[in-house]
Structures are given as structure tokens and as C-alpha cells.
Amino acid sequence: MANNYEDIVREFYTSFRREFIDKLSWRFPTLRLVDAQNLYQDAFIAVYENLLANKVSERTQWKSYIMTIGFNLACKSLRDSKMVDLPAPEPGIFMDEELPLSANLEVQSILGKELSHTPDTCRLILKLFYYENLSMDEIAEEIGYKNAQTAKAKKSQCMTDFIKRVTEALKRAGYDIKPKGRNRNGKN
């Protein structure tokens, strides 16, 4: 194994940042960008410490290794934040009452997995609209569509497909859900 651990970490730190943050953000859609960036830094601190402690094999697949550390850190972070952020139950409410579906880590994982299987164009449109709050005009310009109507039609098609896939995945996982109806603007 190479003895210059700082060079190994530096090489992967600069070349893998964008891909890591994109994958982590899509795998964990409730994760804020700043948190994904912090997890990226934390993952590389862990990699560096593992290298110094001789806990890394010479045959390590670096991208997979770094991504696994990132996923583990993200899961821990989300678990911890859910425990901290949950309000205390009101008097008379049972502690074993189910959390809303959106707060369930397994559901979030399924959502992220389905999002990662979304075609690139759809994933970009959804990211620009829902995460970056761009207008349809801005999205059309960013992607190179003719106009906002074209972008809006594509977003609608993407959401319909995405909702269908998420619903099916949740049913396979044992959740009995029915998506709410949407009007033409995507609102309930």
C-alpha cells in the first residue's frame, strides 16, 4: 500500500466530490446540501483515519469504500436528527404511535433508491424545480428546452412516472399507500 496517505486522500477528495454529493443527495432526498457537503468532509476524515490505522485493504475499491462510509454517516446523521427533532408526545398520545410515512427512514431510503433510478433528464428537472426552486423558464433554459411549457410537460411526465415507481416500491416493501390525486399543476 502506498505510504503517502495524504496524496491518496487528496486525489480522491478532489475527483469524487461532485459525484459523492449528487449520489448522497439523491439517495437521501431530505438531506440538505450543506449536510451532504459536511458528510463528504467527514467521510474523508474517516478514510484518512482508517488508512493511518491500517484498516484499509490494498484491493480497496475507493469509490465504493468512500460511498459506503458516506451512506453510513448519512444514515447515522438522519437517525440522530430524527431522534432529536421529534417533538415530545402530547399527553394522552401513545409512544408507539406510528410516525408519518415521510419520517420513516426505510421509506426515505426507498424514495432515494427510486430517485437514483430516475433518468438523468428527469432527475435534473426534479432537482432544479424542487431543490433549487428554479422557475420553468429557468429550467427550460438550463436544459435547453424550447420553452417553459415543454419543461413543464416533461416535469409532469417525470413526476407521474416517479410517483408510480415509488408507490410500487413501497407496496413491495409492505406499505399500503395510495398516492393523492394531483391536478394539472401537480398540486393536491
Secondary structure, 3 states (H helix, E strand, C coil): CCCCHHHHHHHHHHHHHHHHHHHHHHHCCCCCHHHHHHHHHHHHHHHHHHHHCCCCCCCCCHHHHHHHHHHHHHHHHHHHHHHHHCCCCCCCCCCCCCCCHHHCHHHHHHHHHHHHCCCHHHHHHHHHHHHCCCCHHHHHHHHCCCCHHHHHHHHHHHHHHHHHHHHHHHHHCCCCCCCCCCCCCCCC
